[in-house]
């Protein structure tokens, strides 16, 4: 039996024992402070904003009976240590991108983004109306977490490169920062993939420790200052077409809250998911104009690169199909994506093409 199966069975067994022992749930009384750790450095545009938004909203909506105390990356634990901090009870909640935790379970990638996966709207459709939230919860039960989507960056850029990418061969030996399954796919193309916390990316790029990086999109990238180092920017990426962010609460802590407090966490997360997406999309266009005015050259990958990325992405996803939960999540995800895309292509995408043609 592998570790994930053991954890799952242990969690279910503990839950059954608890149900037998307790006739009714026992809710903690009085005002409480919940410690929220994040994968984001304090002040990182958009992503830290999302964590702060959901923390402040929970505090306000519970009228102070819950106070969420946000600790940015490095203030209590490191950026990539937040998952273990919450599962162990060192902290109560984390806010981050769940694809940072594919080492704990590859299925977590779907709740941020997978290569050639869903746009932000398609992710929302699946999550709220086609079983995505329930699968997120099932995965969380293995590790003692209760998770909700709580932010979205929208489509992310292909990234910053020191030189123009002319073909797939340009990725051979390229030291590139990219997390998640997208990073694993890039590794299949010959790249030396680095997984760095956001707060460390600028220095790594400036020092030459990495040759290129993806981060988020024009607004967050401009705030990070990557245009000071290189002027070659690819605006469309294969790896994160609509990246979701998550709020995860230690399950014992969540279960100790009142039903009203639990619902507030769910609602605050959903509100933050929409608010954060609008924040990124509202700021990206103007930021891209400023980047171009500052001398940044905007490019698109050639089709040969897109094709190689597609092949590598399929191989990466297929390698995880031996995991039963991963396989079910992927099947549900792809089914929902096909259904959503079919209508969006025939309605919104067709309309926008005509709007651009007719209105200029």
DRENTORBA-105350 format. One line per 10 residues: number of its first residue (from 1); their letters; for each residue x, y, z of N, C-alpha, C, O. Coordinates in steps of 0.02 Angstrom, whole numbers. Layout:
% residues N
NUM> a> X/Y/Z/X/Y/Z/X/Y/Z/X/Y/Z ~ ...
This chain:
% residues 360
1> xxxxxxxxxx> 43/-60/0/0/0/0/44/62/0/90/67/41 ~ 32/110/-46/74/169/-48/51/219/5/-1/211/37 ~ 92/272/14/80/320/67/12/353/61/-24/363/110 ~ -6/371/-1/-70/406/-11/-128/361/7/-176/383/39 ~ -124/297/-14/-178/250/4/-182/241/79/-237/239/107 ~ -124/236/111/-123/229/184/-155/289/218/-196/282/263 ~ -134/348/195/-162/409/225/-237/413/215/-274/432/260 ~ -258/394/155/-330/398/141/-369/350/187/-419/369/217 ~ -345/288/191/-380/239/232/-379/259/306/-428/251/342 ~ -321/287/328/-316/308/397/-364/365/412/-395/367/464
11> xxxxxxxxxx> -368/412/364/-413/469/373/-486/447/377/-524/470/419 ~ -504/402/331/-573/379/331/-588/340/395/-641/348/425 ~ -539/299/416/-550/261/478/-557/306/538/-601/294/580 ~ -515/357/541/-520/404/597/-586/441/597/-616/453/649 ~ -608/458/536/-671/493/531/-729/450/554/-775/474/587 ~ -727/385/536/-780/339/557/-780/331/632/-833/329/664 ~ -719/325/661/-716/317/733/-743/379/768/-778/374/819 ~ -725/438/740/-749/500/770/-824/505/767/-856/529/814 ~ -853/482/712/-926/486/704/-961/441/755/-1015/456/779 ~ -928/385/771/-958/339/819/-953/368/890/-999/360/930
21> xxxxxxxxxx> -896/401/904/-884/424/972/-924/487/989/-941/497/1047 ~ -939/527/940/-971/592/953/-1043/590/928/-1057/578/869 ~ -1088/603/972/-1158/606/952/-1173/671/915/-1218/673/873 ~ -1136/724/930/-1147/789/898/-1080/826/896/-1039/816/940 ~ -1069/866/845/-1005/902/841/-997/950/899/-1045/981/922 ~ -934/958/921/-918/1005/974/-883/1065/943/-828/1058/916 ~ -913/1123/946/-885/1183/916/-849/1224/969/-873/1233/1025 ~ -789/1247/949/-750/1290/995/-788/1355/1008/-820/1382/963 ~ -785/1379/1068/-823/1438/1088/-777/1499/1092/-716/1492/1101 ~ -807/1558/1086/-770/1620/1095/-733/1642/1032/-735/1608/981
31> xxxxxxxxxx> -699/1698/1037/-661/1725/981/-597/1684/971/-566/1662/1019 ~ -579/1676/908/-520/1636/892/-478/1672/840/-503/1710/799 ~ -413/1661/844/-367/1684/792/-341/1624/754/-315/1577/783 ~ -348/1626/688/-323/1573/644/-261/1599/608/-262/1653/578 ~ -208/1561/610/-146/1580/577/-147/1556/505/-154/1496/492 ~ -140/1603/459/-140/1589/386/-69/1599/360/-43/1655/362 ~ -38/1545/336/28/1551/304/18/1549/228/-30/1520/203 ~ 64/1581/192/55/1586/120/119/1568/82/173/1567/111 ~ 110/1552/19/167/1539/-25/195/1603/-56/240/1601/-97 ~ 167/1661/-35/184/1724/-68/225/1770/-22/211/1776/37
41> xxxxxxxxxx> 275/1801/-51/309/1853/-15/262/1912/-4/219/1926/-46 ~ 270/1946/50/226/2002/66/232/2056/12/287/2079/-4 ~ 174/2076/-15/173/2128/-64/177/2105/-136/172/2146/-182 ~ 185/2040/-149/186/2017/-219/119/2032/-251/66/2012/-227 ~ 121/2068/-307/60/2095/-338/11/2039/-355/29/1990/-387 ~ -50/2048/-334/-105/2003/-351/-110/1942/-307/-163/1930/-278 ~ -56/1905/-301/-60/1842/-263/-62/1856/-187/-102/1826/-151 ~ -18/1900/-164/-23/1920/-93/-89/1956/-81/-120/1948/-28 ~ -109/1997/-128/-173/2032/-122/-230/1983/-111/-275/1995/-71 ~ -228/1928/-148/-281/1877/-142/-282/1847/-72/-336/1839/-43
51> xxxxxxxxxx> -224/1829/-46/-220/1801/21/-246/1851/73/-283/1833/119 ~ -225/1914/66/-247/1965/114/-322/1977/108/-356/1987/158 ~ -348/1975/47/-419/1987/36/-461/1934/73/-509/1951/108 ~ -444/1871/63/-484/1818/94/-477/1819/170/-525/1805/205 ~ -417/1836/195/-407/1841/267/-450/1896/296/-484/1886/347 ~ -449/1954/265/-487/2011/289/-563/1999/284/-601/2020/327 ~ -583/1965/231/-655/1953/221/-682/1905/274/-736/1916/301 ~ -644/1852/289/-666/1806/341/-671/1841/408/-720/1832/444 ~ -621/1882/424/-623/1919/487/-683/1965/490/-716/1968/542 ~ -697/2001/436/-753/2048/435/-820/2012/438/-865/2033/475
61> xxxxxxxxxx> -828/1959/398/-893/1925/394/-911/1888/458/-970/1879/473 ~ -860/1867/496/-874/1833/560/-880/1882/617/-886/1862/675 ~ -878/1947/600/-883/2000/651/-831/1992/706/-844/2006/764 ~ -772/1968/685/-717/1962/731/-716/1900/773/-669/1890/812 ~ -766/1856/767/-762/1794/805/-706/1750/778/-678/1709/815 ~ -689/1759/715/-628/1730/687/-584/1788/663/-607/1830/624 ~ -524/1790/685/-474/1837/659/-421/1798/623/-388/1755/653 ~ -412/1812/559/-363/1776/519/-298/1817/518/-297/1874/493 ~ -246/1789/545/-181/1822/551/-136/1796/496/-114/1738/498 ~ -122/1838/446/-84/1817/387/-10/1822/399/16/1873/422
71> xxxxxxxxxx> 25/1767/384/98/1765/386/123/1751/316/112/1697/288 ~ 157/1800/286/183/1792/218/240/1741/219/266/1723/272 ~ 261/1719/160/314/1670/154/376/1693/191/399/1750/182 ~ 403/1650/232/463/1665/270/451/1695/338/497/1699/379 ~ 390/1717/352/376/1749/416/362/1697/471/374/1711/530 ~ 337/1640/453/328/1584/500/360/1521/472/399/1488/506 ~ 343/1506/409/374/1450/374/389/1472/303/365/1524/280 ~ 431/1433/268/449/1449/200/390/1440/152/341/1408/169 ~ 396/1469/92/342/1468/43/317/1398/28/257/1386/24 ~ 363/1351/20/344/1283/1/333/1237/61/324/1177/53
81> xxxxxxxxxx> 335/1266/121/324/1227/182/254/1234/210/237/1205/262 ~ 212/1274/176/146/1290/205/100/1229/207/61/1222/254 ~ 104/1186/158/62/1126/156/74/1084/218/27/1066/254 ~ 137/1068/231/153/1027/289/139/1063/355/120/1031/404 ~ 146/1129/355/132/1167/416/59/1161/435/42/1156/494 ~ 14/1161/386/-57/1156/400/-78/1085/414/-119/1073/459 ~ -53/1037/377/-72/967/391/-48/945/460/-80/904/492 ~ 9/972/482/36/953/547/5/991/605/13/972/663 ~ -31/1046/590/-61/1087/642/-17/1144/665/-35/1179/712 ~ 40/1154/634/83/1210/652/50/1277/634/59/1327/668
91> xxxxxxxxxx> 11/1276/580/-30/1333/560/-100/1308/546/-110/1248/538 ~ -148/1353/544/-218/1334/535/-240/1332/463/-283/1292/444 ~ -211/1376/421/-233/1383/352/-173/1400/309/-123/1427/333 ~ -178/1384/244/-129/1412/197/-166/1440/136/-221/1418/119 ~ -135/1489/105/-157/1515/40/-99/1507/-8/-43/1528/7 ~ -112/1476/-65/-58/1465/-112/-84/1435/-177/-144/1429/-187 ~ -37/1417/-219/-52/1382/-281/-42/1307/-269/14/1285/-254 ~ -95/1268/-274/-91/1198/-255/-44/1157/-298/-24/1102/-278 ~ -26/1181/-358/20/1142/-399/91/1142/-370/133/1104/-393 ~ 104/1184/-320/167/1179/-285/173/1113/-247/227/1093/-227
101> xxxxxxxxxx> 117/1079/-237/115/1020/-194/102/955/-233/73/908/-207 ~ 123/954/-297/116/892/-336/159/837/-307/147/778/-321 ~ 209/854/-267/248/802/-233/208/765/-181/220/706/-169 ~ 160/800/-150/115/767/-103/63/726/-141/48/669/-122 ~ 37/754/-195/-8/717/-239/-14/754/-306/-28/813/-306 ~ -2/719/-362/-4/754/-427/-73/782/-444/-78/827/-485 ~ -126/755/-413/-193/780/-426/-202/853/-407/-247/886/-432 ~ -159/878/-361/-166/948/-341/-154/996/-398/-178/1053/-396 ~ -119/975/-450/-106/1019/-506/-170/1046/-538/-173/1103/-560 ~ -222/1005/-540/-284/1025/-574/-318/1084/-540/-359/1118/-571
111> xxxxxxxxxx> -302/1096/-477/-335/1149/-441/-296/1214/-443/-315/1265/-414 ~ -240/1213/-478/-207/1274/-502/-212/1274/-577/-253/1311/-606 ~ -171/1234/-610/-176/1229/-683/-133/1171/-706/-83/1154/-675 ~ -153/1141/-761/-112/1091/-794/-98/1115/-865/-137/1154/-893 ~ -43/1093/-895/-27/1116/-963/-82/1098/-1013/-108/1043/-1012 ~ -97/1147/-1055/-151/1142/-1104/-218/1127/-1070/-260/1090/-1097 ~ -227/1156/-1011/-288/1145/-973/-338/1201/-980/-344/1231/-1033 ~ -375/1213/-927/-433/1258/-929/-414/1331/-924/-365/1350/-891 ~ -454/1372/-957/-453/1444/-944/-486/1457/-877/-515/1412/-846 ~ -482/1520/-854/-511/1537/-789/-586/1523/-787/-611/1496/-738
121> xxxxxxxxxx> -622/1541/-840/-694/1529/-840/-710/1454/-842/-756/1432/-809 ~ -672/1418/-881/-683/1346/-883/-670/1313/-816/-705/1267/-795 ~ -618/1337/-781/-604/1311/-714/-662/1324/-666/-681/1280/-628 ~ -689/1384/-669/-746/1401/-626/-806/1356/-642/-839/1331/-596 ~ -818/1345/-705/-875/1302/-725/-868/1232/-695/-915/1205/-666 ~ -808/1204/-702/-796/1137/-676/-800/1136/-600/-831/1092/-571 ~ -768/1185/-569/-762/1184/-496/-829/1191/-462/-844/1155/-414 ~ -870/1237/-485/-932/1253/-450/-993/1213/-476/-1044/1209/-442 ~ -987/1185/-536/-1047/1154/-565/-1036/1085/-596/-1084/1056/-621 ~ -976/1058/-594/-965/993/-627/-920/947/-586/-886/904/-613
131> xxxxxxxxxx> -920/957/-520/-887/909/-476/-817/926/-455/-787/888/-416 ~ -789/982/-479/-720/999/-460/-711/1012/-386/-662/989/-357 ~ -758/1048/-356/-753/1063/-284/-755/998/-243/-718/992/-194 ~ -797/953/-262/-803/890/-225/-738/849/-230/-718/816/-182 ~ -707/850/-289/-644/814/-298/-587/847/-258/-544/813/-231 ~ -588/914/-256/-539/950/-215/-546/930/-142/-497/920/-107 ~ -608/923/-120/-622/903/-51/-599/831/-38/-571/816/14 ~ -613/787/-86/-593/717/-78/-517/711/-73/-491/673/-32 ~ -482/748/-114/-409/748/-112/-384/775/-45/-338/749/-15 ~ -416/829/-22/-397/858/42/-406/812/101/-368/815/149
141> xxxxxxxxxx> -457/769/97/-469/722/153/-409/677/166/-398/656/223 ~ -372/660/114/-314/617/121/-263/648/168/-228/614/206 ~ -258/715/165/-206/750/201/-233/791/260/-196/829/291 ~ -297/784/274/-326/820/330/-336/893/316/-325/935/360 ~ -358/910/254/-368/979/234/-440/989/208/-471/943/183 ~ -464/1049/216/-526/1071/185/-509/1130/141/-489/1183/166 ~ -516/1122/75/-490/1171/27/-545/1201/-15/-596/1170/-30 ~ -534/1264/-35/-577/1300/-82/-533/1341/-129/-480/1365/-110 ~ -557/1350/-191/-524/1399/-234/-533/1468/-203/-587/1485/-178 ~ -480/1509/-205/-482/1575/-174/-435/1623/-210/-394/1656/-179
151> xxxxxxxxxx> -443/1627/-276/-402/1671/-317/-391/1642/-386/-396/1581/-395 ~ -377/1685/-434/-362/1662/-501/-324/1716/-538/-344/1775/-537 ~ -269/1697/-571/-228/1746/-606/-251/1758/-678/-226/1804/-710 ~ -298/1717/-703/-312/1718/-774/-255/1686/-812/-211/1655/-783 ~ -256/1694/-878/-205/1664/-920/-136/1694/-905/-128/1755/-901 ~ -88/1651/-895/-20/1673/-880/23/1676/-942/10/1642/-992 ~ 74/1718/-939/119/1729/-995/167/1671/-1003/181/1634/-956 ~ 193/1663/-1064/242/1611/-1078/308/1623/-1044/345/1576/-1030 ~ 324/1687/-1031/382/1701/-990/434/1745/-1022/427/1769/-1079 ~ 487/1756/-985/542/1800/-1002/603/1758/-1021/622/1712/-985
161> xxxxxxxxxx> 633/1775/-1078/691/1739/-1104/746/1789/-1122/732/1846/-1140 ~ 807/1766/-1117/863/1809/-1136/869/1815/-1212/892/1865/-1238 ~ 848/1762/-1246/852/1761/-1319/786/1737/-1349/746/1705/-1315 ~ 776/1753/-1412/716/1731/-1448/714/1654/-1452/766/1622/-1462 ~ 655/1626/-1444/645/1554/-1451/624/1540/-1523/571/1562/-1545 ~ 666/1505/-1560/651/1491/-1631/627/1420/-1643/598/1406/-1695 ~ 639/1375/-1595/618/1306/-1603/626/1268/-1539/655/1293/-1491 ~ 600/1206/-1536/603/1166/-1474/674/1155/-1450/686/1147/-1390 ~ 723/1155/-1496/792/1142/-1476/820/1197/-1430/869/1186/-1395 ~ 788/1255/-1430/812/1310/-1388/800/1296/-1314/828/1332/-1271
171> xxxxxxxxxx> 760/1246/-1297/749/1229/-1227/800/1181/-1200/802/1169/-1140 ~ 842/1152/-1243/893/1105/-1220/943/1141/-1174/977/1188/-1194 ~ 945/1119/-1112/991/1147/-1064/971/1214/-1036/1008/1243/-995 ~ 914/1241/-1056/891/1306/-1032/871/1302/-959/830/1260/-940 ~ 900/1344/-918/882/1346/-846/821/1391/-839/826/1452/-845 ~ 764/1360/-825/701/1397/-828/660/1383/-766/654/1326/-743 ~ 630/1437/-737/587/1430/-679/515/1417/-701/484/1459/-735 ~ 488/1359/-682/418/1343/-696/396/1287/-649/424/1232/-653 ~ 347/1298/-605/323/1245/-560/273/1198/-594/256/1206/-653 ~ 250/1150/-555/193/1108/-574/208/1060/-631/266/1047/-648
181> xxxxxxxxxx> 154/1033/-659/162/985/-714/187/1019/-777/217/986/-819 ~ 174/1084/-784/203/1121/-840/279/1119/-838/311/1110/-889 ~ 307/1128/-778/379/1123/-771/405/1054/-788/458/1047/-819 ~ 368/1002/-768/389/934/-785/388/923/-860/432/890/-888 ~ 338/952/-893/335/946/-966/393/982/-999/423/956/-1047 ~ 411/1040/-974/467/1077/-1001/532/1038/-992/576/1040/-1035 ~ 536/1002/-937/594/960/-926/601/906/-979/657/888/-997 ~ 545/880/-1004/547/830/-1057/573/860/-1122/595/823/-1166 ~ 570/926/-1129/596/959/-1188/670/976/-1181/699/1007/-1225 ~ 699/956/-1124/771/966/-1115/789/1023/-1069/849/1034/-1056
191> xxxxxxxxxx> 740/1059/-1043/755/1115/-998/777/1090/-930/756/1037/-907 ~ 818/1130/-897/836/1119/-828/788/1161/-786/798/1221/-778 ~ 737/1129/-760/680/1165/-730/693/1179/-657/713/1135/-619 ~ 681/1241/-637/689/1262/-568/620/1280/-540/579/1310/-574 ~ 608/1262/-478/545/1280/-444/562/1327/-387/581/1305/-333 ~ 556/1392/-399/575/1443/-351/514/1480/-326/468/1493/-364 ~ 512/1498/-261/459/1542/-237/461/1609/-273/515/1631/-295 ~ 403/1641/-280/399/1703/-317/446/1757/-293/474/1794/-334 ~ 457/1762/-228/499/1815/-201/572/1806/-219/612/1853/-212 ~ 592/1746/-243/662/1733/-259/677/1736/-333/735/1730/-353
201> xxxxxxxxxx> 626/1747/-375/636/1740/-446/677/1796/-476/722/1783/-517 ~ 665/1858/-456/701/1915/-485/776/1906/-475/815/1914/-523 ~ 797/1891/-414/868/1885/-401/899/1828/-440/956/1834/-464 ~ 863/1772/-447/889/1715/-484/899/1733/-558/948/1714/-588 ~ 851/1771/-586/857/1792/-656/913/1843/-664/951/1839/-712 ~ 918/1890/-618/969/1943/-622/1039/1914/-615/1085/1938/-648 ~ 1047/1863/-574/1113/1835/-561/1136/1786/-614/1194/1767/-617 ~ 1089/1764/-656/1105/1713/-705/1096/1642/-679/1112/1594/-714 ~ 1069/1635/-618/1055/1568/-592/1003/1533/-635/1002/1471/-640 ~ 959/1572/-666/912/1546/-715/918/1588/-779/936/1647/-776
211> xxxxxxxxxx> 902/1557/-836/905/1591/-900/840/1625/-918/838/1670/-960 ~ 786/1602/-887/720/1630/-903/670/1609/-850/684/1565/-809 ~ 613/1640/-852/562/1625/-802/492/1641/-827/483/1687/-867 ~ 444/1604/-804/375/1626/-806/359/1649/-736/387/1624/-687 ~ 314/1698/-730/288/1716/-665/212/1717/-670/180/1667/-655 ~ 182/1772/-690/109/1772/-695/88/1804/-760/69/1769/-807 ~ 90/1870/-764/68/1907/-823/95/1978/-820/132/1994/-773 ~ 77/2020/-868/109/2086/-873/110/2128/-810/161/2157/-793 ~ 54/2131/-775/50/2174/-715/97/2149/-659/138/2187/-634 ~ 90/2086/-640/132/2058/-587/205/2055/-609/249/2066/-568
221> xxxxxxxxxx> 217/2040/-672/286/2035/-697/319/2104/-697/378/2110/-680 ~ 281/2155/-717/307/2223/-715/325/2243/-644/378/2271/-631 ~ 279/2228/-597/292/2244/-527/354/2208/-501/391/2235/-460 ~ 365/2147/-526/424/2109/-505/488/2137/-535/543/2126/-509 ~ 483/2173/-591/540/2206/-621/580/2166/-671/637/2182/-685 ~ 551/2113/-699/588/2071/-746/611/2108/-808/661/2090/-839 ~ 574/2161/-827/592/2201/-886/658/2238/-876/687/2263/-925 ~ 681/2242/-815/746/2273/-802/804/2227/-821/861/2249/-828 ~ 789/2163/-830/841/2113/-842/841/2090/-915/895/2084/-945 ~ 783/2078/-943/779/2056/-1012/719/2089/-1045/671/2109/-1012
231> xxxxxxxxxx> 721/2093/-1111/668/2128/-1149/628/2080/-1194/588/2103/-1234 ~ 639/2015/-1188/605/1967/-1231/550/1932/-1191/564/1897/-1142 ~ 488/1943/-1211/430/1921/-1171/381/1884/-1216/358/1910/-1267 ~ 365/1823/-1196/315/1782/-1231/250/1786/-1192/247/1766/-1134 ~ 198/1812/-1224/137/1828/-1188/87/1771/-1182/42/1774/-1140 ~ 93/1720/-1222/47/1662/-1218/87/1601/-1196/138/1584/-1227 ~ 64/1568/-1144/98/1510/-1118/54/1448/-1120/-7/1453/-1120 ~ 86/1390/-1122/49/1327/-1124/31/1300/-1056/-12/1256/-1049 ~ 63/1327/-1004/66/1294/-939/11/1314/-891/-10/1273/-850 ~ -13/1377/-896/-63/1401/-848/-113/1448/-882/-108/1509/-876
241> xxxxxxxxxx> -161/1420/-918/-210/1462/-953/-262/1493/-907/-302/1534/-930 ~ -264/1474/-844/-312/1504/-797/-298/1478/-728/-334/1435/-703 ~ -246/1504/-696/-219/1474/-635/-259/1491/-573/-265/1549/-555 ~ -287/1440/-541/-324/1449/-479/-277/1449/-419/-226/1416/-419 ~ -296/1487/-368/-262/1488/-303/-309/1459/-251/-370/1461/-260 ~ -281/1432/-198/-323/1396/-150/-313/1420/-78/-259/1443/-59 ~ -366/1415/-40/-364/1423/33/-379/1355/63/-432/1326/50 ~ -333/1329/102/-342/1263/134/-338/1271/210/-292/1303/236 ~ -386/1241/244/-389/1243/317/-377/1173/345/-402/1124/318 ~ -338/1169/398/-330/1106/434/-400/1078/448/-443/1114/475
251> xxxxxxxxxx> -412/1015/431/-480/989/434/-507/985/505/-567/997/516 ~ -466/969/554/-489/969/623/-509/1039/645/-558/1048/680 ~ -470/1089/623/-487/1158/639/-553/1177/606/-597/1206/637 ~ -560/1159/542/-621/1176/505/-681/1143/538/-734/1175/546 ~ -674/1080/557/-731/1044/588/-749/1073/656/-805/1063/679 ~ -702/1107/689/-717/1136/754/-754/1202/749/-777/1229/800 ~ -759/1230/688/-794/1293/678/-869/1282/675/-892/1226/662 ~ -907/1334/688/-979/1328/682/-998/1323/608/-959/1343/565 ~ -1057/1296/592/-1078/1293/522/-1078/1362/488/-1061/1367/430 ~ -1096/1414/525/-1095/1481/496/-1024/1502/478/-1013/1531/425
261> xxxxxxxxxx> -977/1489/522/-907/1507/509/-879/1466/450/-841/1493/409 ~ -897/1403/446/-875/1362/390/-902/1390/324/-865/1394/275 ~ -964/1409/324/-994/1436/263/-962/1503/244/-953/1517/185 ~ -945/1542/293/-912/1606/280/-844/1595/246/-826/1631/200 ~ -807/1545/268/-743/1530/236/-754/1510/163/-717/1532/119 ~ -805/1469/151/-821/1450/82/-840/1510/39/-815/1517/-17 ~ -884/1553/65/-908/1611/27/-852/1662/17/-845/1690/-37 ~ -812/1674/69/-756/1721/63/-706/1697/11/-678/1737/-26 ~ -695/1632/7/-649/1604/-43/-676/1614/-113/-639/1634/-158 ~ -741/1601/-123/-771/1609/-190/-771/1682/-211/-758/1698/-269
271> xxxxxxxxxx> -785/1727/-164/-784/1798/-180/-714/1820/-200/-706/1858/-248 ~ -664/1795/-164/-595/1813/-179/-574/1785/-246/-535/1817/-282 ~ -599/1727/-263/-582/1696/-328/-603/1743/-385/-564/1753/-431 ~ -663/1769/-382/-687/1814/-435/-653/1882/-431/-634/1910/-483 ~ -646/1909/-371/-615/1975/-362/-543/1976/-388/-522/2023/-421 ~ -506/1923/-373/-436/1920/-393/-428/1913/-468/-383/1943/-498 ~ -471/1873/-499/-469/1866/-572/-481/1934/-605/-445/1952/-652 ~ -530/1970/-581/-544/2036/-610/-485/2084/-598/-470/2125/-641 ~ -453/2078/-541/-395/2120/-527/-340/2109/-578/-313/2158/-605 ~ -323/2047/-591/-271/2033/-640/-291/2055/-711/-252/2088/-745
281> xxxxxxxxxx> -351/2038/-731/-372/2054/-800/-378/2130/-810/-365/2155/-865 ~ -399/2165/-758/-405/2238/-764/-337/2271/-772/-332/2322/-807 ~ -286/2244/-741/-220/2276/-740/-173/2254/-796/-125/2290/-812 ~ -185/2196/-825/-136/2168/-872/-128/2208/-936/-72/2218/-960 ~ -183/2232/-964/-178/2267/-1029/-136/2330/-1024/-92/2341/-1066 ~ -150/2372/-975/-112/2434/-967/-39/2419/-951/5/2455/-974 ~ -27/2367/-911/42/2349/-895/80/2326/-957/139/2342/-964 ~ 47/2289/-1000/80/2267/-1062/99/2327/-1105/154/2328/-1134 ~ 55/2376/-1109/71/2438/-1147/133/2471/-1117/177/2494/-1154 ~ 137/2475/-1052/195/2507/-1020/259/2467/-1033/312/2497/-1045
291> xxxxxxxxxx> 255/2401/-1031/313/2360/-1044/339/2371/-1115/399/2377/-1126 ~ 293/2374/-1162/314/2385/-1231/343/2455/-1240/391/2464/-1278 ~ 316/2504/-1206/343/2572/-1209/413/2575/-1179/453/2618/-1197 ~ 428/2529/-1134/493/2526/-1102/543/2484/-1142/598/2471/-1119 ~ 523/2461/-1202/568/2426/-1245/562/2350/-1246/603/2317/-1277 ~ 512/2323/-1210/503/2251/-1210/474/2228/-1277/426/2258/-1301 ~ 503/2176/-1305/478/2147/-1367/431/2089/-1351/450/2041/-1318 ~ 369/2095/-1375/318/2044/-1362/319/1993/-1419/316/2012/-1478 ~ 323/1930/-1402/328/1877/-1453/278/1821/-1438/249/1818/-1384 ~ 269/1778/-1487/231/1717/-1479/275/1658/-1500/315/1664/-1547
301> xxxxxxxxxx> 267/1602/-1466/306/1543/-1484/287/1519/-1553/228/1522/-1572 ~ 335/1494/-1593/318/1464/-1657/279/1399/-1648/281/1369/-1595 ~ 245/1379/-1700/202/1320/-1695/242/1257/-1678/217/1212/-1644 ~ 304/1253/-1701/345/1194/-1684/356/1188/-1609/358/1132/-1583 ~ 361/1244/-1574/369/1244/-1502/303/1223/-1469/303/1183/-1422 ~ 248/1252/-1492/183/1232/-1465/172/1157/-1473/147/1124/-1428 ~ 190/1130/-1531/181/1058/-1543/223/1017/-1495/200/967/-1467 ~ 285/1037/-1485/329/1001/-1438/302/1006/-1367/305/958/-1329 ~ 277/1064/-1349/248/1073/-1282/187/1027/-1274/177/999/-1220 ~ 147/1021/-1326/88/978/-1323/107/905/-1312/76/870/-1272
311> xxxxxxxxxx> 157/881/-1349/179/812/-1342/206/799/-1272/188/749/-1240 ~ 247/845/-1247/277/837/-1180/223/840/-1126/227/804/-1077 ~ 173/882/-1136/120/889/-1086/78/826/-1081/62/803/-1027 ~ 61/797/-1139/22/735/-1139/60/679/-1104/31/641/-1066 ~ 125/674/-1118/166/623/-1086/167/632/-1010/162/584/-972 ~ 173/695/-989/176/709/-917/111/690/-882/112/658/-830 ~ 55/708/-912/-10/691/-882/-21/616/-883/-45/588/-834 ~ -3/583/-938/-14/511/-943/26/472/-891/4/419/-869 ~ 84/498/-873/126/462/-825/94/455/-757/113/411/-718 ~ 46/497/-742/13/495/-676/-52/457/-675/-86/454/-624
321> xxxxxxxxxx> -70/427/-731/-136/395/-736/-141/331/-695/-196/304/-687 ~ -86/306/-669/-89/248/-625/-117/263/-557/-136/218/-520 ~ -120/328/-540/-150/348/-477/-226/356/-487/-248/394/-530 ~ -265/319/-448/-337/315/-460/-372/382/-452/-415/400/-492 ~ -353/421/-401/-385/486/-391/-366/534/-447/-408/570/-473 ~ -301/534/-465/-279/577/-520/-318/562/-583/-341/607/-618 ~ -327/497/-598/-363/478/-659/-435/502/-658/-460/526/-708 ~ -468/497/-600/-537/520/-596/-542/596/-602/-587/623/-634 ~ -494/631/-570/-495/704/-576/-483/724/-648/-518/768/-673 ~ -435/693/-681/-421/711/-751/-481/698/-796/-497/739/-839
331> xxxxxxxxxx> -514/641/-786/-572/625/-827/-628/677/-818/-657/700/-866 ~ -641/694/-755/-693/744/-740/-673/812/-769/-715/847/-800 ~ -611/831/-760/-585/895/-784/-591/900/-860/-616/950/-886 ~ -568/848/-895/-570/850/-969/-641/850/-995/-655/884/-1045 ~ -686/812/-964/-755/810/-986/-787/879/-979/-821/902/-1025 ~ -776/912/-923/-803/978/-912/-772/1028/-961/-807/1071/-987 ~ -707/1023/-973/-673/1070/-1018/-700/1065/-1088/-711/1116/-1121 ~ -712/1004/-1112/-741/995/-1179/-810/1028/-1184/-824/1062/-1233 ~ -851/1017/-1134/-919/1043/-1136/-919/1120/-1132/-955/1153/-1169 ~ -877/1148/-1088/-874/1220/-1082/-846/1252/-1145/-872/1301/-1171
341> xxxxxxxxxx> -792/1223/-1171/-758/1251/-1229/-803/1251/-1290/-802/1297/-1330 ~ -843/1199/-1297/-886/1193/-1356/-933/1254/-1361/-941/1282/-1415 ~ -963/1274/-1305/-1009/1331/-1307/-971/1397/-1311/-991/1441/-1349 ~ -918/1404/-1272/-881/1467/-1272/-853/1482/-1342/-854/1539/-1364 ~ -828/1431/-1376/-801/1442/-1443/-855/1465/-1491/-843/1507/-1534 ~ -916/1438/-1484/-970/1455/-1530/-1006/1520/-1512/-1042/1547/-1554 ~ -995/1544/-1451/-1031/1604/-1431/-982/1661/-1419/-973/1704/-1462 ~ -949/1662/-1361/-906/1718/-1343/-848/1727/-1392/-834/1783/-1413 ~ -813/1672/-1408/-755/1678/-1452/-774/1703/-1521/-740/1744/-1551 ~ -830/1676/-1547/-853/1699/-1613/-874/1772/-1611/-859/1811/-1656
351> xxxxxxxxxx> -909/1792/-1557/-929/1862/-1550/-869/1908/-1546/-869/1960/-1579 ~ -819/1890/-1507/-761/1935/-1498/-724/1943/-1564/-699/1997/-1579 ~ -719/1889/-1603/-686/1895/-1669/-724/1944/-1713/-693/1985/-1748 ~ -790/1941/-1712/-830/1987/-1754/-828/2058/-1725/-827/2106/-1764 ~ -829/2065/-1659/-824/2131/-1629/-759/2165/-1650/-760/2224/-1668 ~ -704/2128/-1647/-640/2157/-1666/-639/2176/-1740/-609/2226/-1759 ~ -671/2134/-1782/-673/2148/-1854/-716/2208/-1870/-696/2251/-1909 ~ -775/2212/-1839/-824/2264/-1856/-808/2331/-1822/-811/2384/-1853 ~ -790/2327/-1759/-780/2388/-1720/-708/2414/-1720/-694/2472/-1703 ~ -662/2370/-1741/-592/2391/-1746/-556/2390/-1679/-497/2406/-1676
